Amino acid sequence: MRTILIKRVRIFTYILLCSCLFLLEGCFKLRGHYGTKSYEPVARPVNPSDILLPDGYKIEMISGGFNFPSGITMDEQGRVYILEAGYSYGEIFTVPKLLRLEPDGKKTVIAEGSKNGPWTAVDYYKGDFYISEGGSMEGGRILKVSQDRKITRLAENLPSYGDHHTDGVVVGDDGYIYFGQGTATNSAIVGKDNFDFGWLSRKKDFHDVPCEDVILTGENYETENVFSEDKEKVQTGAFVPFGTKTVKGQVIKGSVPCNGAVMRIPLTGGDVELVAWGFRNPFGLAFSPDGSLFVTDNGFDERGSRPVFGTGDLLFKVKRKTWYGWPDFSGADSLSGADYKARKIRPKSLLQKYPNTPPAPIATFGVHSSSNGLDFSTSNAFGHKGEAFVAQFGDMAPGVGAIYGPVGFKVVKVNVETGDISDFAVNKGRVNGPASTLKNGGLERPVALKFSADGNALYVVDFGVLEMPEKGPAPKQHTGVLWKISKL
Amino acid sequence: MTSVNALDQKIADGRLVFKNKCQKCHPNGEAGVGPALNDKKLPAIIMRARIRSRATFLWTGRMPAFNKHEISKVEMNALIAYLKDMRKKDK
């Protein structure tokens, strides 16, 4: 008995000593704010040799100087078109543009938008371009740019004034345009974080809209009234405007178009139809070689009235008419467990009844990695046929939550059968991070990617430098780059 | 003695456990919302203890504990083999 006790004390002492050593190593240093609150262009050195690829591949810069580039597509002739968003977090508005890259390196403007960015994605289909217009000022839209460069609104008034926008457009072989619509908020409660974002002061009554009727648990969250100078407190519930209380059993009517959903419209325009819902920010949409629709979905942040800790970005295979868990689940995991507690608050369930058990994701990416652009390899010549490639914009910490080191800022590939994620293009060095932090000429913030029609090359759109100083996101204009990865 | 093939298989199995349970907070062993793992010279006994119980580091940090239903004994052995291999490759 005594021997066992001595042994246990020894093991405990050993563990304690190791714990102290672990702590003393300085491994608990959190990453703070960085950069300066300026939107002016900065010098961006470009050096492809600073990027690590698997053996047998090379990367080159095709063009640079883009202003907040966000999407890419190609026509039948293999000509490359780049989308410039016209808006960036940090509340900076520029002109959204669709540009064609010419063989001599020049950029031809095919279409220009109004102050209603960001243009978040583009797809080319049989002579026309289809664009997701984020709709920060006038609501989200799906635009068609025809060969005569005329812009037609195929869908408008999408609920896109909030944190997340109308996203990832892709045309299916079935004659429908599929697109994502992000949520207005982090986790269904309008709060001070949305005021800080900028949109709540423009749209005081805006909130998330569910796609079907939901019954609430009546959870409300107290915050200071951002519209009052005397700092009075207000309570806000789920799926209602700021400062509006909800009660247990309250029914919120669903409608389409809605937030946190993948929806579709016919190529010729018409009613918006629901495909699936319960996403948070379904940013990247792509069809796999077997015709299945996949989506990348950005996970919760540790911010706002109902912060959530530690939910990764997710890759889903989209099943029609299915609910994917927002605002009460991350993938198949309920947020009510202790693992997701943030700022000592455990996120309680907001919905009394769930439409279905949320499906498990195909893969879970790093928390705050901002896993966005998505496409599939279709060629044996390039390799990894059938695997998904994902552009990771990189974290926006500490605004989205505390981290120990940069997350994302690279291109990863996913085996959609096993969920195995591995780096494909990443900056060289002992630690990960954007080129501007690592002081090299590699990747900054990959946001979109697309394989060429023959499948032999992967084009990667790099948004450019976006720093996170104390006063909020500071994107630097004209620092975007287009990369091309191919076999040696 | 473990053969090279058996060890490779164990590391491959451990990689899948890592991807399912650890990847989102320690992407590829690097720092994320959790600290980096690929630069820590922790003995296997400490790694096992921390994965099983938050008490190991005196309840500091946010990492949850994983019981035997979440990571079985066999999976734990594979995970430890993968973590050691990751550290070796990162040198």
Boltz contact constraints between the chains, C-beta under 6 A:
constraints:
  - contact:
      token1: [A, 15]
      token2: [B, 56]
      max_distance: 6.0
  - contact:
      token1: [A, 18]
      token2: [B, 46]
      max_distance: 6.0
  - contact:
      token1: [A, 19]
      token2: [B, 57]
      max_distance: 6.0
  - contact:
      token1: [A, 27]
      token2: [B, 35]
      max_distance: 6.0
  - contact:
      token1: [A, 310]
      token2: [B, 33]
      max_distance: 6.0
  - contact:
      token1: [A, 312]
      token2: [B, 24]
      max_distance: 6.0
  - contact:
      token1: [A, 339]
      token2: [B, 64]
      max_distance: 6.0
  - contact:
      token1: [A, 364]
      token2: [B, 24]
      max_distance: 6.0
  - contact:
      token1: [A, 366]
      token2: [B, 24]
      max_distance: 6.0
  - contact:
      token1: [A, 366]
      token2: [B, 27]
      max_distance: 6.0
  - contact:
      token1: [A, 366]
      token2: [B, 32]
      max_distance: 6.0
  - contact:
      token1: [A, 367]
      token2: [B, 24]
      max_distance: 6.0
  - contact:
      token1: [A, 367]
      token2: [B, 32]
      max_distance: 6.0
  - contact:
      token1: [A, 367]
      token2: [B, 33]
      max_distance: 6.0
  - contact:
      token1: [A, 403]
      token2: [B, 32]
      max_distance: 6.0
  - contact:
      token1: [A, 403]
      token2: [B, 33]
      max_distance: 6.0
  - contact:
      token1: [A, 404]
      token2: [B, 31]
      max_distance: 6.0
  - contact:
      token1: [A, 404]
      token2: [B, 35]
      max_distance: 6.0
  - contact:
      token1: [A, 405]
      token2: [B, 31]
      max_distance: 6.0
  - contact:
      token1: [A, 407]
      token2: [B, 27]
      max_distance: 6.0
  - contact:
      token1: [A, 407]
      token2: [B, 32]
      max_distance: 6.0
  - contact:
      token1: [A, 420]
      token2: [B, 19]
      max_distance: 6.0
  - contact:
      token1: [A, 432]
      token2: [B, 30]
      max_distance: 6.0
